[in-house]
Amino acid sequence: MAEILTRMQQAGLLDEPAARRVEGLVAEGKPLDEALLTASGLPEEQVLRCLAEEFHVPYVDLEAHAPEKEFLTQFPARILLERSLLPLGREDGVVTVASSRLFDTSGLDELRMASGLEIRLALAPSAEITRCIKGLLGVGADTLQSLVSEAEDEGVQVVDGESDDDMDLSAAAADASIIKFVNQVLAEAIERRATDVHVEPFEDALRVRYRVDGVLQEANIPPEVRQFHPAIVSRLKILSHLDIAEKRLPQDGRIRLKVAGREVDVRVSVIPMLHGEAVVLRLLDRGAMLLGLESLGMAKHDLAIFERVLALPHGIMLVTGPTGSGKTTTLYAALSRINDIARKIITIEDPIEYHLRGINQIQVAMKAGLTFARGLRSILRHDPDVILVGEIRDSETADIAVQASLTGHLVFSTLHTNDAPGALTRLVDMGIEPYLVASSLEAVLAQRLVRIICQNCKESFVPDDVESLKKELGDGAPEVFYRGRGCRACQGTGYRGRSGIFETMEVTSTIRGMILDRSSAGDIRRSAVQNGMRSLREDGWRMVRDGRTTIEEVLRVTKDERMDTNGNGNGGAGAAGTGE
């Protein structure tokens, strides 16, 4: 050991105090590899490469030498995952197995006993081994193997959706393996930064998908999981306090989770489908850091309008866009900016996505009769200065919000329209008199979320139609275009994280007159563009010029935006379609 430590010191990998700490840990009974990882501060890969060279054991790059899935399924998944072992291949009757533990051979002995094969050791980092096993066998592979063997022994009765009864499903849902599988799916979803989990039954398969950065990605799930679908759904129903006996009607519930010290609120939606009940889980991370206005990605022009509205004593500001476009995050950032001891701020939401210190928040409770409209009426008797209505869904809520703004309150809310001008005509269509809309509305902000290029694999490239793209982007066209090559950090997508693009329309005196005249959304848009408003797509080009996103991403989220005869973006809205 002393010779190894000396050579590592000579190579500049260890200093004298670290070498002494390693010796102390080994003297206490720790294996040398664990002692080096604990005391040296070196990455696991570097420690394993040194040990592989010293002890003449091969070090394996799993990116280049990953095994075949069919070969891996010959071994017990439980042992592979619990012991962090990865069989790589078989040659002359000997199986090469990657491990991160050079001196702990108990896992290899267990695998040797279970498989009856001769084992030869190779070294690889533990995180790489686990990632490779999960990638090949799927989420919960060890749990599924256990479930299948239990089912064969009649430890868990697997029943189909037509003949199951409450006792069978209750017992199956409480089985430790089912509980572990559901926990593994939820843990992987949170690890991948997913906002939604979709569990979808088909005739011969169960598909699980995660929505990451607004795009669905399929999870790798073992095919055997299909037969346990009723028990998995029942487990989710039990967690969300739903009726496991009801399989004919949709149900909605909630789960509160704590993962790695973070509180996650899960909204559960169960709907009966042709081949069983489908479940969608919306994950709301209550511990997520709330962004400031400057962090939303707004251009200076849009931010200046937003801040002018925040300084007003009364009026309405609407944020529009489809579900999942970041509207609530933008409004929360606005409330955080103006939250001080001199203002009484009350919100009514469904659901409450962030907990804001110093702000009074009300949760809509439809079953108890607490709707947006009823809650908003009560809020007005509570002496507020600023009100946030989670969503204007009907004419009653819209009417009360307008009246609140006219009686001296600053009101924020969201509306489902495709663009900013469409919100004006949508309010009129909901039955609000044009003179009330013109008097109360101060600004409308339409937004979308574009995916940001992954910084780990960002590269420059020349598009095939570069000249036409530069023509469309105008004078501000970039000299260099960027994209993500795709790597482990971004799950091979080339994108990691999202940022907003915005279309901010200030309600000027000209636009107020057009509202009174019942002008169309297209006419209002043309007037707003002449006054300096940029469309969503134009704001997206700003992100492309800054090298933060790609042309394809901007086109994807603004594909409903078409051009009118004057070359101005038309937002694809006409009067105002819904984004739901």
PEURMO-V272922 format. One line per field, one symbol per residue. ss: DSSP state (a for helix, b for strand, c for the rest). psi: psi as a letter, one per 30 degrees, with the letter a starting at -180 (. if undefined). A space follows every 10 residues. Layout:
BEGIN
ss: ???
psi: ???
END
This chain:
BEGIN
ss: caaaaaaaaa cccccaaaaa aaaaaaaccc caaaaaaaaa cccaaaaaaa aaaaccccbc ccccccccaa aaccccaaaa aaacbbbbbb bccbbbbbbc cccccaaaaa aaaaaccbbb bbbccaaaaa aaaaaaacbc aaaaaaaaaa aacccccccc cccccaaaaa aaaccaaaaa aaaaaaaaaa accbbbbbbb bccccbbbbb bbccbbbbcc bcaaaaaaaa aaaaaaaaac cccccccccc bbbbbbbbbc cbbbbbbbbb bbbccbbbbb bbbbbccccc ccaaaaccca aaaaaaaaaa ccccbbbbbb ccccccaaaa aaaaaaaacc ccccbbbbbc cccccccccb bbbcbccccb caaaaaaaaa cccccbbbbc ccccaaaaaa aaaaaacccb bbbbbcccca aaaaaaaaac cccaaaaaaa bbbbbbbbbb bbbccccbbb bccccaaaaa aaaaaacccc bbbbcccccc ccccbbbbbb bbbbbbccaa aaaaaacccc aaaaaaaaaa cccccaaaaa aaaaaccccc aaaaaaaccc ccbcccccbc cccccccccc
psi: eeeeeeeeee fgfkleeeee eeeeeeffgk leeeeeeeff glkeeeeeee eeeeghkkkk jfefhklkee eeffljeeee eefhkjkelk khgkkkkklf jefjgeeeee eeeefglkkk klklkeeeee eeeeeeflkg eeeeeeeeee eeggekjkll feglleeeee eeffkeeeee eeeeeeeeee efhkfkkkjj kleglkkkkk jkhfkkkkkj kkfffefgee eeeeeeeeeg hljffjgflk kkakkkljjh fkkkkjkkkk kkaegakkkk kjkjjfgkkk klefffgkle eeeeeeeeef flfllkkkkl llkgggeeee eeeeeeegjl ffkjkklklj ljekjjkfkj kkkkieefgj leeeeeeeef gghlekkkje kjfleeeeee eeeeefggkj kkllkilfle efeefeeeff gkkefeeeee kelkjkllkk kkkkffgkll ljleheeeee eefafgklek lllkfjaeeg ggffkjlllk kljjjkjlee eeeeeeghll eeeeeeeeef ggkkleeeee eeeeefgfal eeeeeefgff jlkafggkkf fgfcejlkg.
END
